[in-house]
Amino acid sequence: MGPLVSVNIATYNSDKTLAKCLESLKRQSYKDIEIIIMDSYSKDKTLDIAKAYAAKIVFAPTLASARKAGAEASSGKYVFILDSDQVLEPDVIQRAVCACEEEGYDGVTFFEKSLITKNTFVERVIAYDKDVFHSLHDDDPIKGTAIPRFFRASYFKKVEFEKNPPITFEHTIIHQKIVEMGAKIKFIDAYIWHHETTTIRQVARKFFRYGYYYIPAYRFNKQLAFCHSLPRRTYFHYKSLKNPLLFAGLFYVYLVKAVSAACGALFYLIKHGKDKRDA
């Protein structure tokens, strides 16, 4: 038997994708795993699916608080942060454990690719974006984009989860803090497949929500929030020019993201300014 790996999956009304995610865990060549579901009070069949796969279930109201709940519930030597809409290649966990156990690394960044389900222009642009920054292994904790998901628990559990952690950038903040502790991170080309948004309207809605929580994230860590608001630095690498149409699409989608996030941030300021006046 190898060291136990605690797979942390945050969920909220995730029944459309969770079964595929958990099935890919079941098919892993590495078997010494436990599954921790951190649920934000789902109203669909998410919990029924989780129970069918013998997952341990804890509850947390937000994604940021779910990270803390998952860490506290994890018994493994390693913690693997996985999204409920992601699917793993069968050797992902095995290769991550080998990188840490045999090569002395404390964390692993995987190559993430997009699952194209409707073949829309937005899907293809997002897939192109992901392929560019992962192929460049751009996982710098401040200026990079790829984020490690597999951590030695002795580092992960040292992260001080503040009483009111920011909801946006919470995974990136974990990455930064662990690197600051001296953890060594390895980038490996083991694939994780991710369901993406399919329409520009969905992108706008998603980034309006990000923008709404951007102000508290900026107050929490100004450098990180600012750097992750800029166009990805990989947009300016020659590899991003290999498909001119999709390259133009990167900036189109980024513009939609930026405008939507700005509207979300403005709504946050108006709402909380009104709350202060009414208090």
C-alpha positions in Angstrom: 0.0 0.0 0.0 1.1 3.5 -0.7 0.4 6.8 1.2 -3.2 7.8 1.5 -4.3 10.6 -0.9 -7.3 12.7 0.3 -9.2 14.0 -2.8 -11.1 17.2 -1.9 -14.0 18.1 -4.1 -16.1 21.2 -3.5 -19.7 20.9 -4.7 -22.9 22.9 -5.2 -25.7 21.4 -7.3 -23.1 19.4 -9.2 -25.1 16.4 -10.2 -24.6 16.9 -13.9 -20.8 16.3 -13.7 -20.0 14.8 -10.3 -20.7 11.1 -11.3 -18.1 11.4 -14.2 -15.6 13.0 -11.9 -16.0 10.3 -9.2 -16.0 7.5 -11.8 -12.6 8.8 -13.0 -11.3 8.5 -9.4 -12.6 4.9 -9.3 -10.6 4.1 -12.4 -7.3 5.4 -11.0 -4.4 3.0 -11.1 -3.5 4.3 -7.6 -6.1 2.9 -5.2 -5.1 4.4 -1.8 -7.4 7.4 -1.8 -10.3 8.8 0.2 -12.9 11.2 -1.2 -13.9 14.3 0.7 -17.0 16.1 -0.6 -17.3 19.7 0.7 -20.9 20.6 -0.1 -22.5 24.0 0.0 -26.0 22.6 0.7 -26.9 21.3 -2.7 -30.6 21.0 -3.6 -30.1 18.4 -6.4 -28.8 14.8 -6.4 -25.2 15.8 -5.6 -25.2 14.2 -2.1 -26.9 11.0 -3.4 -24.1 10.6 -6.0 -21.4 11.3 -3.4 -22.9 8.6 -1.0 -23.0 6.1 -3.9 -19.2 6.4 -4.1 -18.7 6.2 -0.4 -17.4 9.7 -0.1 -17.0 11.5 3.2 -19.3 14.6 3.2 -18.8 17.8 5.1 -20.6 21.1 4.7 -19.4 24.6 4.1 -21.3 27.7 2.9 -18.7 29.1 0.5 -15.8 27.7 -1.7 -13.2 29.4 0.5 -14.6 27.9 3.7 -14.8 24.5 1.9 -11.1 24.5 1.5 -10.7 24.7 5.2 -13.4 22.1 5.9 -11.7 19.7 3.4 -8.3 20.2 5.0 -9.7 19.4 8.4 -11.5 16.3 7.2 -8.5 14.9 5.3 -6.5 12.0 6.7 -4.1 11.5 3.9 -0.4 12.3 3.5 -1.4 14.2 0.4 -4.3 16.4 -0.5 -5.6 16.7 -4.0 -7.9 19.6 -4.9 -10.3 18.6 -7.6 -13.3 20.3 -9.2 -16.6 18.5 -9.5 -16.6 19.1 -13.3 -13.2 17.6 -13.9 -12.3 14.2 -15.1 -8.9 12.5 -14.6 -6.7 10.3 -16.8 -6.2 6.9 -15.1 -2.6 7.6 -14.1 -2.8 11.1 -12.7 -2.7 10.3 -9.0 0.0 7.6 -9.4 2.3 10.0 -11.2 1.7 12.7 -8.6 2.5 10.4 -5.7 5.7 9.2 -7.6 6.8 12.8 -8.1 6.5 13.5 -4.4 7.6 10.2 -2.9 10.5 9.4 -5.3 11.6 12.8 -6.4 11.1 14.8 -3.2 8.5 17.3 -4.5 5.8 18.8 -2.2 3.2 19.6 -4.8 2.2 18.9 -8.4 0.7 21.0 -11.2 -1.1 19.0 -13.8 -1.7 19.7 -17.5 -5.4 20.7 -17.7 -7.3 20.4 -21.0 -10.8 21.3 -22.0 -13.6 18.9 -22.7 -15.3 20.2 -25.9 -19.0 19.2 -25.7 -20.8 21.7 -28.0 -17.8 22.9 -30.2 -18.8 26.5 -29.7 -16.3 29.3 -30.5 -16.1 30.2 -26.8 -15.3 26.6 -25.9 -12.6 26.4 -28.5 -11.1 29.8 -27.4 -11.0 28.7 -23.7 -9.5 25.3 -24.7 -6.8 27.2 -26.7 -6.1 29.5 -23.8 -5.7 26.6 -21.5 -3.5 24.7 -23.9 -1.1 27.6 -24.3 -0.5 28.5 -20.7 -0.2 24.8 -19.6 2.1 23.9 -22.5 4.4 26.8 -21.2 4.2 25.4 -17.7 3.3 28.8 -16.5 2.5 28.1 -12.8 4.3 31.0 -11.1 2.2 31.7 -7.9 1.9 35.5 -8.7 2.2 36.0 -12.4 1.4 32.6 -13.8 -1.9 30.9 -14.5 -1.7 27.2 -14.0 -2.3 26.2 -10.4 -1.0 23.1 -8.5 -3.7 20.8 -7.2 -1.8 18.1 -5.4 0.0 19.0 -2.2 1.8 17.3 0.7 -0.7 17.6 3.5 2.0 18.8 6.0 2.2 22.0 3.9 -1.5 22.2 3.0 -2.6 22.0 6.6 -0.2 24.8 7.6 -2.1 27.3 5.4 -3.8 29.7 7.8 -7.4 29.9 6.6 -8.5 33.3 7.8 -11.9 33.8 9.4 -13.2 35.6 6.3 -11.1 34.4 3.4 -11.7 35.9 0.0 -14.1 33.9 -2.2 -12.2 34.8 -5.4 -8.6 33.6 -5.9 -8.8 31.3 -2.9 -6.9 28.5 -4.7 -4.3 30.8 -6.0 -3.7 32.2 -2.4 -3.2 28.6 -1.2 -0.6 28.1 -3.9 1.2 31.3 -3.0 1.3 30.5 0.7 2.6 27.0 0.2 5.4 28.2 -2.1 6.3 30.8 0.4 6.8 28.0 3.0 9.4 26.5 0.7 7.4 23.8 -1.0 8.9 22.4 -4.2 6.3 22.2 -7.0 6.7 20.0 -10.2 4.7 20.5 -13.4 3.8 17.1 -15.0 2.0 16.4 -18.2 -0.6 14.2 -16.6 -4.0 15.2 -17.9 -7.1 16.6 -16.2 -10.0 17.3 -18.4 -12.4 20.1 -17.5 -15.9 21.0 -18.7 -15.9 24.6 -19.8 -18.5 27.3 -20.3 -20.0 27.1 -23.8 -21.4 30.6 -24.4 -20.2 34.1 -24.0 -23.3 34.8 -21.8 -22.1 32.1 -19.4 -18.6 33.7 -19.4 -20.2 37.1 -18.6 -22.3 35.7 -15.7 -19.3 33.8 -14.3 -17.0 36.8 -14.3 -19.7 39.2 -13.0 -19.7 36.9 -9.9 -15.8 37.0 -9.8 -15.9 40.7 -10.0 -18.4 41.0 -7.2 -15.9 39.3 -4.9 -12.9 41.0 -6.4 -12.8 44.0 -3.9 -12.4 41.8 -0.8 -9.8 39.7 -2.6 -7.9 42.8 -3.6 -8.0 44.1 0.0 -6.7 40.7 1.1 -3.8 40.4 -1.4 -3.3 43.4 -3.7 -0.4 42.0 -5.7 -2.0 38.7 -6.5 -5.4 40.1 -7.3 -3.9 42.8 -9.6 -1.7 40.4 -11.5 -4.5 37.9 -12.0 -6.7 40.7 -13.4 -4.3 41.5 -16.3 -4.3 39.6 -19.6 -2.4 36.4 -19.3 1.3 37.0 -20.0 1.2 33.9 -22.2 -1.0 35.9 -24.7 2.3 37.6 -25.6 4.3 34.5 -26.3 4.8 33.3 -29.8 3.0 30.0 -29.1 -0.3 31.9 -28.7 0.0 33.0 -32.4 -0.2 29.5 -33.9 -4.0 30.0 -34.5 -4.7 33.7 -35.4 -8.5 33.3 -35.2 -8.4 31.8 -31.7 -5.7 34.2 -30.7 -8.1 37.1 -31.5 -10.7 35.2 -29.6 -8.5 35.3 -26.5 -8.7 39.1 -26.4 -12.5 39.1 -27.2 -13.2 36.7 -24.3 -10.8 38.6 -22.0 -12.7 41.9 -22.9 -16.0 40.2 -21.9 -14.4 38.9 -18.7 -13.0 42.4 -17.8 -16.2 44.3 -18.5 -18.3 41.7 -16.6 -15.9 41.7 -13.6 -15.9 45.5 -13.6 -19.7 45.5 -13.4 -19.6 43.0 -10.6 -17.1 45.0 -8.7 -19.1 48.2 -9.2 -22.3 46.4 -8.0 -20.3 45.3 -4.9 -19.3 48.9 -4.1 -22.8 50.2 -4.6 -24.4 47.5 -2.5 -22.0 47.7 0.4 -21.9 51.5 0.3 -25.7 51.5 0.6 -25.4 48.9 3.5 -23.1 51.3 5.3 -25.4 54.3 4.8 -28.4 52.3 6.0 -26.5 51.0 9.1 
